[in-house]
Amino acid sequence: MKDRTFFDTNILVYAFSDDDSAKRAKAIELLNNCNPIVSMQVLKELANVLLKKDANAILLIKNYIKQMLDDFEVAHEDVLGGLNIKGKYKLQFYDSLIIASVLEAKCNILFSEDMQDGQVIEGMRIINPFGRDL
């Protein structure tokens, strides 16, 4: 994919799950075919979700996060931009923070299962990659 692509936490959660689901396969395929961009918020949320699944997996989770910090572009978190997005589009605050980071990183696409599929915000399109061919 040539578009700059940002990954929401939920896509990474599927990629790091230990099941053999179609969603996991799709998440891994996307990560392998893009140059993933995330924010520190996404990495923090991922660590939190993975710790809830297995509180004893701290070393493994640290290795995941270190690898992503090495391999992924990490976008700036823009709290003021998030507040602007929240005010303009009436979204949840943490979703607004993600979108502000996506826009700050000049991404064309946000892969997310939790936000409105197909919605375009300031030139960036939200895509739920599950159940569609990209």
RAHU-V189398 format. One record per helix or strand of 3 or more residues. SS is the DSSP state (A for helix, B for strand). FROM is the first residue (numbers start at 1). LEN is the number of residues. Records with the same first field share a line. If there is no record, write none. Layout:
SS=FROM-LEN, FROM-LEN
//
This chain:
B=5-3, 37-3, 73-3, 109-3, 124-4
A=9-7, 22-12, 40-14, 58-14, 79-11, 93-12
//
